[in-house]
């Protein structure tokens, strides 16, 4: 599957990047900095050995600093509990005009760039690796330790989560519905009302999640096709673990193998929550794109909305 982040250009001047990285590498030259992709962060390879991440222009401020610091704190905690490589931040700058985080590059190729070129057998092994990793990440031990050491905010609750979704639904209606046709509006209304009206959807054991766990953030060793690492933890937080298992685009066999290899609890409404979280994910692109006047992001959101409606015509 194609990802929007692979299509977005860099939104920061290379002279600014060079100045920012200069504090860590005084001999850096512009030719030693290669742009990778632009999501929440602009991501660059430096000296063929390091990855540096600089927030999107809307986050080059104190909010971006806090996002970066939260990710660093979470990464340092999580790495003790997972068997795959994850970023280990060693270069950090909290200048609000250009917050930077850098780490040694994890060798590997994003899964989505290889997925259609590999055998079913290799896909099943990758799915097993993914399920096992998510079991480690969502473990009760990791979550308990994070709470005890104040790594995470202890204020999350299923009740607050429901209230936040209700408020988000109101914002979506206010912001987006004037741009949607009748069919699109009705699909979104059914998606949210069916989910919100079922009390069982708000009785689950929450955990630490990755928060943006898809095939673009899973790195594969091209030599043996094993999962070697996971990146992009900026959305890692306390949340519903169902949010990390949304592998609907990789085929049912892959999807089922991930679930089978996942050793944490899959409760009765786990799959319904997965379906809702996957369905509504397109709305974030539309909301952010409209709020920041990013037409390409809005167009991508409409593309995803169409895909979701085709995948789940009756919610």
Secondary structure, DSSP 4 states (H G I P E B T S, - for coil): ---GGGTPPP-S-HHHHHHHHHTT-TT--GGGEEEEEESSEEEEEETTTEEEEEE-GGGSSHHHHHHHHHHHHHHHHHTTT-SSEE----EEE--TTS-EEEEEPPP-EEHHHHGGGS-HHHHHHHHHHHHHHHHHHT-HHHHHHHHHTT-S-TT--HHHHHHHHHHHHHHHHHHHGGGS-HHHHHHHHHHHHHHHT-GGGG----EEE-SS-STTSEEE-TTT--EEEE---TT-EEE-GGGG----TT-HHHHHHHHHH--S---TTHHHHHHHHHHHHHHHHHHHHHHTT-HHHHHHHHHHHHHHHHHTS--
